[in-house]
Amino acid sequence: MKQNSRHSWLIICSLMLVWNTLLTSHAETPPPSQEARREASNQALSRTLQIASPAGGLILKLLRADQFAELDSILAEVESKYKEDIDYESAYVKAYDVIIVGMQMKGFIVHKGHDKDDLLAHLDKWVKDSPTNHRALCARGIHKVSLGWRERGTQPKSSTPEDQLVKMRQQFTEALQDLRNAVKLQPGLIPAYVNLIEISKHLESLEETTRWLKQAIQADPRTYYVREAYMRALEPKWQGSLEKMEQFGVQVAAEVAVNPRLWVLQGEVYVQRAALLRQQKVASEQTDKKFETAIEILSQAFEYGDRLAWLEERINLYLIVKDYQKALADIDRYLIYVPGDLKMRMLKQGIECKASNSKSGCSQAIGR
């Protein structure tokens, strides 16, 4: 009897020891630091940039030749890869972005598209041949979004004739229908949601824009690009405010377990603050101070990670204030992510030539 009691006591002690070890082990595992989150985000960006997007020239060639089966196969392949690997999200979105025309504006960046507007007829034929193909509907919808931007032009809204704005809304309305139908057929169609949010901020309320965000996240909680598009919709000039941008950044940070790149979106509010400061008119003697302050504000965004667009903006600001060494440091940082970027390499050469005051051996002058 005593032996059984002793045996039971040993078992109890052993279980208590194991339980205490588990509790201690759990308690000694703190959440990742902000530095670790930033590094994870940067590593994810690096992996993303190493993945080649489908060849835009081939996509357009197949579309213009009405070789829809081959085109659909390319888009289906990148869609399938994205479902298996979140790092393919950029390639997934860019595969559809090649189907654009004219001048397209996204945020503060103006993208030059394809001047020859001969794609719509081919996209109409693809949709007619395959009315339930979500990729065909998505491609045509995104194309019509770019047509809307072309009708809008690049001038400020106050300087844009009303008839151009009407034509823009007409194209956006048609695009909305295609993209809505596309996500009904394929709820996880990320490129469609990105563009639905892009045009919703023009045609619909913030509540409707938020509905697209929630629908996309419900279909695929991992998405970075849909959340990034929504963050842009929260800019003060659209449907939001700096406060709403900051709040959304905090919300996204809490979801970072599904995608390490989400952490960097907290920096967008600082990018917007710097941009708003740049737009302010000040006395000429205060211009340098304005740009220096903008650099300080923008630099706070990098506490959450790197984005190529942020690096480009800070390089530009450093050039404005003639801080060439810091501009070169950011160019080197950019080239770590995209070693073969010809534009940045030429810019680096131009800055180095200017900084050395060399009049010979410089094939490219700095154009800023």
N, C-alpha and C positions, 0 to 999 in steps of 0.2 A: 504493500500500500504506500509506504514511504517512497519506494523507488518510483512508483507511478506519479506521485505528487511532485517528486524532484524532476522527473522527465517533463511533466506539464509546465513546471515553472521555467525550465530551460527553453522550452518552445516559446512561451510568452515573452521571455527576455529577448530571444532572438528576433521575434516579430517586432518588438518595440524598437530594437536597434535598427532593423531595416527601415521601419517607418520614420525614425528620427533622421536616418541618413538621407532618405528621399526628401524630407522636408528641408533639411539643411542644404542639400544640393540645389533644390528649387530656389531657395532663398538667396543662394550665392550666385545666381545667374541674373544679373541686371539686364534691363532692356538695352539694346544697342545705343551707343552714344550718337549725338548729332554728327560727329565726325565720321563714324562708321556708316551712318545712313547716307551721308554725302558721298563717301567713297563708293558705296554700293550703287548709288545712282549714276556716278561717273563711269563705273565699270559697265553698267547696263547700257549707257549711251555709247561707249566704245564698242561693245559687242554689236549693237544695232547698226552702227556705221560701217562695220566690217561685212555686213550682209548686203549683197548687191541687189538692187531693185530690178525687176524685169526690164529688159531693154525697151525704152520708150519708142525708139525708131521702129522696132519690129512690131510693137503693138499698133502703131499708126499705119504701118505698111499693111498689116493684116486687115485692119479695119477698112482702109481705103480699097482693098481688094475684095471686100465682102467675104473674107475667109473667116467666118464667125466661129466655126468649130475649133480652129487652131487658136484663135484669140481667146475663146472661152476656156480652152485647156490651160493657157498660160495663167489667166486670172484664177482659175480653180486651183491651180498648183500652189500659188502664193497664199491663197485663202486657206488651203489645207495645212501649209507649213505654219501659218500663224496660229491655227487652232492648237497645234502641238507645241509651239514655242513662241512665247510673248515677244522675244527679240525680233520677230518678223513683222511686228505691227507697222513699223515705218515703211518697209517694203510693200506691205499690203495696201497702205494708204497711197503711196506714191505710184503704184501700178495704175490707179485710176486718175491720178493727177495729171498724167501726160495728155489726157483727153481734154485739153483746154484750148481756148483761142484768145487772141487779142491781149489786152492789158488786164491782168487780174490782181486785185488788191486783197491782201490778207493782213489785217492789223496795220502795221506801219511799213510793211514791205510790199513793193510792187513787183510782180513777177511778169516777165515777158513770155507770152505763150505763142501759139502757132498763128501766124498772120493769115494764112489761107483758110477761110471758113468753108471747108468742104466736108466736114465730118458729120454734120447733123443728118444729112440724107442717108448716110451709111448707118448711123445709129438708129434712125427711124426704121430702116429695112431690117436691122438686127432684131429690134423689138417686135416688128410685125411678124418676122419669121419665128420668133421665140417669145411670145407675150408673157410667159410665166418664168422666164429666165431672170433671176434677181440680178445677175451680173450685167445683163444687157440694160435693164431698167436703171441700175445704179450708174452705169457709164453715161447713159443719156442724161440722167438727172444732173450729174456733176458737170457735164458739158454745158447744160443750160444755165447752171449757176455761173459759169465763166462767161457765157453770153450776156447774162445780166450785168456782170461787172463791166463788160466791154461797153454796154449801152450806157452805164452810169458814168464812165470816164474816170479821170484821176483828179479832177478839181474838187475843192471843198464843196460840201453840199450847198452852202449858201451861194456858190458861184455856178452851180449846175442847173441848167434849164429844166423846168418841170417836166417837159416831154421826155427828157432822157431818164428821169427818175421813174416816170410811168412805164417806160419800156423795160427798165430794170425790174420793176415789180412784176410785170407780165412774165418775164423769163423766169423769175424766182418762183412765181406761182405754178408755172408748168413744171419746173424742177421739183417743187414740193410734192406734186402728185406722183411723179416717177419714183422719188425716193421713199415716199410713204408706202407705195406698192412694193418696192424692193424689200423693205424691212418686214413687211407682212409675210413675204415669201421666205426670207432668211433673217430671223430676229437678231442674229449676231453680226450683221453686215456693218462693220465699223466705219468704212469710208462713207457710207450713206449717212450715218449718224453725225459724223463730223460736219458734213455739208448741210444736214438738216438744221443743226444748231447755227451754222454760219448764216443761213438765210432766215431762220426763225427770228433772229435778233432784229431783222428789218421788217418782217411781215407780221410777227406775232408778239404776244406778251412775254414777260419774263417767266410767268407761270408755265406757258407752253414750251418755252425753251428748256425750262427745268424738267418738264415731262419727258422731253427727248433724252435728256441726260439720264434720268432714272430708268427709262426703258432700255437704254444702251447698257447701263451698268447691270441691270437685272439679267440681260442676255449674256453679258460678258463682263464680270467684275474686274477683270485685269486691265481694261483699256486705259491707256495714257492719253491718246490723241483726242478722244471724246471729252475727257476732263479738261484738257488743254484748250479745246475749242470753247467749252463752257466758260473757262476762266476769262477768255477774251471777250465773251459776251457780257461779262460782269464789269468791263471797263466803264468808267464814268461816261464816256461818249456814247455808249450803247444802252444797256439795260441795268447797269449797276452803279457801283461806287467803290472807292478804295477800301471802305470798311467791308463790303460784301466780298471783295477779292481776298482780303485777309482772312475772313471767316471761312471761305471756301478752302483756302490753303490749309488751314488748321484741320478742317474736315477731311481733306484728302490725305494729310499726313497720318491720320489715324487708320487709313486703309492701305498703308504702304506694304503690308505683308503680302499682298497679291501681286505687287509690281514695284520693284525698288525705284523705278524712275519717277513714281508719283511724288517722292519727297521733294524733288526740285521745284515743283509747282508753287511751293510756298514763296519762292523768290520773285514770282511774277508781279506782286504788288509793288516791290521796290523798283522793278523795271518801269512800271507804269508811273510811279512817282517821279522818277528821273526824267521820263519823257514829258510829263506835264511841266516840270521845271524848265526843260529846254524850250518849251513853247512860250514861256513867259517873256514879255518884253521888258527889258531893263535898260538903264542908262549905259552908254558905251563904256564908261569906266568900271561898270560892275559886270561886264560880260564875262571876263575871265573867272571871276568869283562864281558866277552862275554855273559855268561849265565844270569848275572844280567841285562844286557842291553836288552837281548831277553825278559826277564820277563817284563821289563818296556814297551817295544813295544807291546807285547802281551796283556798286561793289558789295553791298549787303546781300544782294541776291545770290552771290557766289558762295555764301555761307551754306547754302542748301544744295550746291552742286553746279555743274557747268551746263550751259546750252550754247550752241554755236552762234545763235543770233545775239545772245548777250555779249559774247566775246567780240563779235563784229561791232556792236554798238560801243563797247568800251574802247576798242581800238580807235574807232572814229573820234571819240571824245578826247583820247590821249593825243591824237594828231592835231585836233583843234587847239589844245593848250600847249602843243609842241613838246610834249613829254615823250620823246621818241624811244627812250629806253624801256619805259613801261609798255608802250605800244608794241615794241619788238618782243617783250616777254609774253604778251597776250597772243601775238602771232605764233610764237613757238608753242604756246599752250594749245592753240587751235590746230596746229600742224601735227600735234601728237594724235589727235583724233582723226584728222584727214591729211595724211602725209603728202598725198599727191595733189593737193589743191593748188592749181596754177595761179589763181588770183592772189592768194595769200603769199605765195612764194615771190611773185612779182612785186607785191607791195613791200615785202620784207627787203627785197633788193633795193627798191627805191628809197626806203627809209634809211638803210645803211649807207647808201650813196650820199643822201642829203646830210646825214649826221657827220659823215667824214669830209664834207665839203669838196668831194672829188669832182673834177670836171671831165675826167676821162675814165673810161671803163664802165660807165653807167649807161646801159642801153635803155633803161626805163626811168623816167623821172617820176617822183611822187606826185600824184595828181590830186592832192587834197590841200 
